[in-house]
Amino acid sequence: MTIRRKTRFFGALGLAGALAACGGSDELALEDTAPEAIYQQAEQELANNDPDDAAVLFGEVERLYPYSEWAKRALIMQAFAYHEDRDYENARAAAQRYIDFYPADEDAAYAQYLLALSYYDQIDQVGRDQGLTFQALQSLRTVIERYPDSEYARSSILKFDLAFDHLAAKEMEIGRYYLKRGHYPAAINRFRAVVEEFQTTTQTPEALMRLVEAYLALGLTEEAQTAGAILGYNFQSSPFYDDAFRQLTGQGLSPEARGQGWLRAIYDRTIRGRWL
């Protein structure tokens, strides 16, 4: 604990009448303080919107009384306090310690959920490092699979779907960048990844429409028609289908399965009900 934090802690203890002692001394050494008193002061810091100092105090409970029930409670609260402070690295560390020390405890599911959130809450911007998204997906999957009956499973499923969609959105962002600059093969590779690997996300209709656009630009009409056919079969009410339809009919073409490429294989699986 820093000198500043110690000073604040001692001052807070001095204001708490229940903790006043030690012959009127203005400072009360942590070592002379009961674990529940430190824990309660940490909770007060949280209530005062000071999660940084709360996390430090929760950590002191664990340090001074490492084998007590208060230490276990303080550790999970320290992970929560760090997360509230957006100190995600320390939140993960505290949550992981809790999982390692108390894997069978009832709060282990919450610790795993906090660990997942420490990744998930950093992926709100498409331009961020996608490594965080993969970490979030992995951690959320652990909650879902290890604690399926917990109160955190449903939230983890919803966040997993959103994180998965986020990865697809990143592929679309890069694909549109290449498409706009006329780098059609590179764009097609990105849109293909969405169609093949992220087909359950909300990005798939646009990916198919962009494939129509890119293939038409390259003069690969059969591939463009097949992409349009898949789009029409699965997302006929989507505005992306309307756009693809206009592009095809504008060149005297129609959305229909043609050729024997990777899109035709997907179309065939679609008709048999094994895709989407």
C-alpha positions as semicolon CSV with decimal commas, in nm:
position;residue;x (nm);y (nm);z (nm)
1;M;0,000;0,000;0,000
2;T;0,134;0,345;-0,087
3;I;0,188;0,615;0,176
4;R;-0,102;0,810;0,028
5;R;-0,334;0,513;0,052
6;K;-0,220;0,430;0,405
7;T;-0,288;0,787;0,510
8;R;-0,635;0,778;0,361
9;F;-0,702;0,443;0,522
10;F;-0,592;0,556;0,865
11;G;-0,796;0,873;0,830
12;A;-1,103;0,670;0,735
13;L;-1,051;0,443;1,031
14;G;-1,023;0,745;1,257
15;L;-1,363;0,865;1,131
16;A;-1,521;0,528;1,195
17;G;-1,605;0,535;1,564
18;A;-1,621;0,161;1,591
19;L;-1,253;0,141;1,505
20;A;-1,126;0,417;1,735
21;A;-0,870;0,277;1,980
22;C;-0,501;0,261;2,066
23;G;-0,490;0,533;2,332
24;G;-0,627;0,811;2,111
25;S;-0,363;0,762;1,843
26;D;-0,458;0,917;1,507
27;E;-0,331;0,609;1,324
28;L;-0,427;0,251;1,368
29;A;-0,185;-0,008;1,236
30;L;-0,342;-0,256;0,999
31;E;-0,183;-0,539;1,191
32;D;-0,389;-0,437;1,496
33;T;-0,716;-0,428;1,303
34;A;-0,962;-0,715;1,286
35;P;-1,018;-0,854;0,934
36;E;-1,387;-0,774;0,937
37;A;-1,310;-0,410;1,019
38;I;-1,074;-0,377;0,722
39;Y;-1,325;-0,557;0,502
40;Q;-1,606;-0,326;0,609
41;Q;-1,391;-0,021;0,541
42;A;-1,314;-0,159;0,194
43;E;-1,688;-0,193;0,133
44;Q;-1,729;0,167;0,245
45;E;-1,470;0,277;-0,009
46;L;-1,673;0,099;-0,278
47;A;-1,985;0,275;-0,158
48;N;-1,796;0,602;-0,185
49;N;-1,706;0,525;-0,549
50;D;-1,340;0,466;-0,470
51;P;-1,277;0,115;-0,603
52;D;-0,902;0,173;-0,624
53;D;-0,858;0,211;-0,247
54;A;-1,121;-0,057;-0,188
55;A;-0,916;-0,307;-0,387
56;V;-0,608;-0,222;-0,180
57;L;-0,796;-0,275;0,145
58;F;-0,942;-0,604;0,030
59;G;-0,589;-0,707;-0,057
60;E;-0,474;-0,621;0,296
61;V;-0,733;-0,859;0,440
62;E;-0,589;-1,137;0,227
63;R;-0,234;-1,045;0,317
64;L;-0,284;-1,019;0,692
65;Y;-0,531;-1,303;0,738
66;P;-0,454;-1,538;0,446
67;Y;-0,629;-1,848;0,581
68;S;-0,942;-1,687;0,714
69;E;-1,291;-1,683;0,572
70;W;-1,254;-1,306;0,544
71;A;-0,955;-1,352;0,313
72;K;-1,164;-1,563;0,075
73;R;-1,443;-1,308;0,072
74;A;-1,196;-1,023;0,030
75;L;-1,026;-1,186;-0,269
76;I;-1,341;-1,209;-0,480
77;M;-1,432;-0,855;-0,377
78;Q;-1,084;-0,736;-0,472
79;A;-1,139;-0,877;-0,822
80;F;-1,472;-0,693;-0,836
81;A;-1,318;-0,367;-0,711
82;Y;-1,038;-0,379;-0,966
83;H;-1,291;-0,441;-1,240
84;E;-1,499;-0,146;-1,122
85;D;-1,181;0,063;-1,140
86;R;-1,122;-0,067;-1,497
87;D;-0,792;-0,211;-1,382
88;Y;-0,855;-0,519;-1,591
89;E;-0,514;-0,678;-1,555
90;N;-0,532;-0,683;-1,175
91;A;-0,897;-0,788;-1,190
92;R;-0,795;-1,092;-1,393
93;A;-0,511;-1,172;-1,155
94;A;-0,736;-1,159;-0,848
95;A;-1,013;-1,357;-1,016
96;Q;-0,767;-1,623;-1,132
97;R;-0,623;-1,654;-0,781
98;Y;-0,971;-1,711;-0,647
99;I;-1,034;-1,984;-0,904
100;D;-0,700;-2,145;-0,822
101;F;-0,748;-2,131;-0,444
102;Y;-1,120;-2,204;-0,422
103;P;-1,223;-2,395;-0,737
104;A;-1,519;-2,564;-0,566
105;D;-1,651;-2,255;-0,389
106;E;-1,990;-2,116;-0,482
107;D;-1,830;-1,789;-0,594
108;A;-1,591;-1,963;-0,836
109;A;-1,845;-1,914;-1,115
110;Y;-1,854;-1,542;-1,043
111;A;-1,474;-1,526;-1,039
112;Q;-1,464;-1,690;-1,381
113;Y;-1,731;-1,451;-1,504
114;L;-1,531;-1,151;-1,377
115;L;-1,224;-1,288;-1,552
116;A;-1,420;-1,310;-1,878
117;L;-1,559;-0,960;-1,832
118;S;-1,208;-0,823;-1,787
119;Y;-1,150;-0,915;-2,152
120;Y;-1,500;-0,856;-2,284
121;D;-1,527;-0,500;-2,155
122;Q;-1,226;-0,399;-2,363
123;I;-1,355;-0,509;-2,703
124;D;-1,620;-0,243;-2,757
125;Q;-1,421;-0,083;-3,037
126;V;-1,382;-0,275;-3,362
127;G;-1,033;-0,137;-3,416
128;R;-0,889;-0,288;-3,099
129;D;-0,653;-0,585;-3,086
130;Q;-0,864;-0,890;-3,162
131;G;-0,656;-1,099;-2,923
132;L;-0,876;-0,958;-2,647
133;T;-1,184;-1,083;-2,828
134;F;-1,045;-1,435;-2,855
135;Q;-0,956;-1,429;-2,485
136;A;-1,306;-1,312;-2,402
137;L;-1,459;-1,590;-2,609
138;Q;-1,244;-1,852;-2,443
139;S;-1,321;-1,726;-2,092
140;L;-1,693;-1,691;-2,161
141;R;-1,702;-2,043;-2,299
142;T;-1,545;-2,165;-1,974
143;V;-1,829;-2,006;-1,776
144;I;-2,087;-2,164;-2,006
145;E;-1,935;-2,510;-2,001
146;R;-1,805;-2,528;-1,643
147;Y;-2,096;-2,352;-1,473
148;P;-2,399;-2,413;-1,698
149;D;-2,648;-2,388;-1,411
150;S;-2,505;-2,071;-1,261
151;E;-2,674;-1,733;-1,279
152;Y;-2,388;-1,614;-1,502
153;A;-2,431;-1,872;-1,779
154;R;-2,708;-1,692;-1,968
155;S;-2,526;-1,360;-1,961
156;S;-2,211;-1,536;-2,079
157;I;-2,397;-1,689;-2,373
158;L;-2,528;-1,348;-2,480
159;K;-2,186;-1,189;-2,448
160;F;-2,026;-1,481;-2,632
161;D;-2,258;-1,421;-2,928
162;L;-2,179;-1,049;-2,925
163;A;-1,804;-1,111;-2,908
164;F;-1,831;-1,361;-3,193
165;D;-2,020;-1,104;-3,397
166;H;-1,746;-0,855;-3,313
167;L;-1,485;-1,078;-3,477
168;A;-1,700;-1,104;-3,788
169;A;-1,741;-0,726;-3,789
170;K;-1,365;-0,689;-3,790
171;E;-1,338;-0,916;-4,094
172;M;-1,605;-0,707;-4,265
173;E;-1,426;-0,384;-4,183
174;I;-1,106;-0,509;-4,343
175;G;-1,294;-0,658;-4,638
176;R;-1,471;-0,329;-4,710
177;Y;-1,136;-0,151;-4,692
178;Y;-0,993;-0,379;-4,962
179;L;-1,309;-0,365;-5,170
180;K;-1,316;0,014;-5,173
181;R;-0,957;0,019;-5,303
182;G;-1,017;-0,239;-5,572
183;H;-0,823;-0,519;-5,405
184;Y;-1,094;-0,769;-5,488
185;P;-0,920;-1,103;-5,414
186;A;-0,815;-0,977;-5,068
187;A;-1,167;-0,851;-5,004
188;I;-1,318;-1,182;-5,113
189;N;-1,097;-1,370;-4,868
190;R;-1,233;-1,161;-4,580
191;F;-1,596;-1,196;-4,684
192;R;-1,546;-1,567;-4,739
193;A;-1,416;-1,600;-4,382
194;V;-1,738;-1,443;-4,254
195;V;-1,956;-1,674;-4,462
196;E;-1,766;-1,989;-4,369
197;E;-1,657;-1,921;-4,011
198;F;-1,909;-1,668;-3,878
199;Q;-2,225;-1,767;-4,065
200;T;-2,445;-1,738;-3,756
201;T;-2,359;-1,373;-3,698
202;T;-2,542;-1,064;-3,816
203;Q;-2,257;-0,989;-4,058
204;T;-2,337;-1,274;-4,297
205;P;-2,598;-1,101;-4,518
206;E;-2,367;-0,812;-4,595
207;A;-2,075;-1,048;-4,653
208;L;-2,276;-1,231;-4,921
209;M;-2,380;-0,904;-5,083
210;R;-2,019;-0,785;-5,087
211;L;-1,918;-1,112;-5,248
212;V;-2,167;-1,042;-5,526
213;E;-2,011;-0,697;-5,568
214;A;-1,652;-0,822;-5,566
215;Y;-1,711;-1,116;-5,799
216;L;-1,898;-0,899;-6,047
217;A;-1,608;-0,654;-6,045
218;L;-1,377;-0,943;-6,141
219;G;-1,617;-1,070;-6,406
220;L;-1,677;-1,396;-6,215
221;T;-2,049;-1,403;-6,279
222;E;-2,120;-1,760;-6,168
223;E;-1,973;-1,697;-5,825
224;A;-2,166;-1,368;-5,799
225;Q;-2,492;-1,539;-5,895
226;T;-2,437;-1,817;-5,643
227;A;-2,362;-1,572;-5,362
228;G;-2,685;-1,393;-5,452
229;A;-2,876;-1,721;-5,447
230;I;-2,751;-1,805;-5,096
231;L;-2,839;-1,456;-4,982
232;G;-3,187;-1,484;-5,128
233;Y;-3,249;-1,827;-4,981
234;N;-3,152;-1,729;-4,628
235;F;-3,206;-1,352;-4,610
236;Q;-3,460;-1,259;-4,876
237;S;-3,613;-0,986;-4,659
238;S;-3,275;-0,824;-4,598
239;P;-3,193;-0,493;-4,768
240;F;-2,860;-0,653;-4,859
241;Y;-3,047;-0,898;-5,079
242;D;-3,224;-0,611;-5,252
243;D;-2,887;-0,452;-5,322
244;A;-2,737;-0,777;-5,451
245;F;-3,042;-0,839;-5,668
246;R;-3,011;-0,496;-5,828
247;Q;-2,642;-0,551;-5,898
248;L;-2,708;-0,885;-6,064
249;T;-3,010;-0,783;-6,269
250;G;-2,826;-0,467;-6,372
251;Q;-2,589;-0,696;-6,562
252;G;-2,866;-0,920;-6,697
253;L;-2,803;-1,188;-6,438
254;S;-3,018;-1,356;-6,176
255;P;-2,943;-1,501;-5,832
256;E;-2,902;-1,873;-5,897
257;A;-2,656;-2,146;-5,809
258;R;-2,393;-2,181;-6,080
259;G;-2,057;-2,351;-6,114
260;Q;-1,881;-2,584;-5,872
261;G;-1,685;-2,352;-5,640
262;W;-1,691;-2,309;-5,263
263;L;-2,008;-2,103;-5,278
264;R;-2,189;-2,374;-5,472
265;A;-2,096;-2,622;-5,199
266;I;-2,245;-2,388;-4,940
267;Y;-2,556;-2,343;-5,150
268;D;-2,605;-2,718;-5,174
269;R;-2,570;-2,751;-4,797
270;T;-2,817;-2,466;-4,752
271;I;-3,082;-2,642;-4,960
272;R;-3,035;-2,957;-4,755
273;G;-3,074;-2,762;-4,433
274;R;-2,721;-2,809;-4,304
275;W;-2,607;-2,446;-4,320
276;L;-2,764;-2,166;-4,120
